[in-house]
Amino acid sequence: MNIPYKNSGFTLIEVTVALLVLAIALSAIIKAVSDTISNASYLRDKTIAQWVAMNKITELHVSDLLPATGSTTGEMKMAGREWFWKTTITSTEDDYVHKLSVEVKAERNDESPLATMGGFVGRRE
């Protein structure tokens, strides 16, 4: 009595193709997760830089003196790291009001700021 041989399982080519598809899918998932982490880190830094800029603007607003025109730079520690800010104050047509701009960078030598805010500050009478 001759029992026919029954093939069961996958061929080597089928397994190779399945592993290739799995590898491509996993690499796409890893890239998506990496991009998400990178984006979250950037947004965290940008948010903190905006807080630093708001703090500098608030400091100028609560001061009793009208700040002098020109630029000043400094550092502020927030969220466990140093942030580098630059304020630029220019005069306006009104002698009692100055225009201000604050730029905040994560590193002193960064080309572009993470946050830039502007506003006006005036002298109280």
C-alpha positions in Angstrom: 0.0 0.0 0.0 1.4 3.2 -1.1 0.7 6.2 1.2 0.9 9.5 -0.7 3.3 12.1 0.8 1.5 15.2 1.9 3.4 18.5 1.9 2.7 20.7 4.8 4.4 23.9 6.0 6.0 26.8 4.1 8.8 26.9 1.6 12.0 28.7 2.2 10.9 31.5 -0.3 7.6 32.0 1.5 9.4 32.4 4.9 11.9 34.8 3.4 9.2 37.0 1.9 7.3 37.0 5.2 10.4 38.0 7.1 11.2 40.7 4.5 7.6 42.2 4.9 8.0 42.0 8.7 11.4 43.8 8.6 10.0 46.6 6.4 7.0 47.0 8.7 9.1 47.0 11.9 11.5 49.6 10.4 8.6 51.9 9.5 7.2 51.5 13.1 10.6 52.3 14.6 11.0 55.4 12.4 7.5 56.6 13.4 8.3 56.2 17.1 11.6 57.9 16.7 10.0 60.9 14.9 7.4 61.1 17.6 10.0 61.2 20.4 12.0 63.8 18.5 9.0 66.0 18.0 7.9 65.7 21.6 11.4 66.8 22.7 11.3 69.8 20.3 7.9 70.9 21.5 9.0 70.6 25.2 12.0 72.8 24.5 9.9 75.3 22.5 7.4 75.5 25.3 10.0 76.1 28.0 11.7 78.7 25.8 8.4 80.6 25.5 8.0 80.5 29.3 11.5 82.1 29.6 10.5 84.8 27.1 7.3 85.5 29.0 9.3 85.7 32.2 11.6 88.3 30.7 8.7 90.4 29.4 7.0 90.2 32.7 10.2 91.3 34.5 10.3 94.4 32.2 6.6 95.1 32.8 6.7 95.0 36.6 9.7 97.3 36.7 9.0 100.9 37.7 11.6 102.2 35.3 11.3 102.4 31.5 14.1 100.2 30.2 16.9 101.8 28.2 17.0 101.2 24.5 19.5 98.6 23.2 20.2 94.9 23.6 21.0 92.9 26.6 21.7 89.2 26.9 21.6 86.8 29.8 20.9 83.3 31.1 18.0 81.9 33.0 17.7 78.5 34.6 14.3 76.8 34.0 13.3 73.1 34.0 16.8 72.1 35.1 18.8 73.7 32.3 20.2 77.0 31.2 18.4 79.1 28.6 20.0 82.0 26.8 17.9 85.1 26.1 18.4 88.4 24.3 16.2 91.4 24.8 16.1 94.2 22.2 14.4 97.5 23.2 13.7 100.2 20.7 12.0 103.6 21.1 8.7 104.5 19.7 7.0 107.7 18.8 5.7 107.9 22.3 8.4 108.9 24.8 6.7 106.8 27.5 6.5 103.6 25.5 9.3 101.3 24.2 9.0 98.3 21.9 10.6 95.1 23.1 11.6 91.8 21.6 12.9 88.7 23.5 14.7 85.8 21.8 15.4 82.6 23.6 17.9 79.9 22.6 18.7 76.5 24.0 22.5 77.0 23.4 24.4 80.3 23.4 25.7 79.7 19.8 22.5 78.5 18.2 21.7 80.2 14.9 18.0 80.7 15.3 16.0 81.1 18.5 13.5 78.6 19.8 11.1 81.3 20.9 10.7 85.0 20.0 8.1 87.3 21.7 7.5 90.9 21.4 5.5 93.6 23.1 5.5 97.1 24.5 6.5 98.4 27.9 5.7 101.8 29.3 6.6 104.0 32.1 4.0 104.6 34.8 3.2 108.1 35.8 
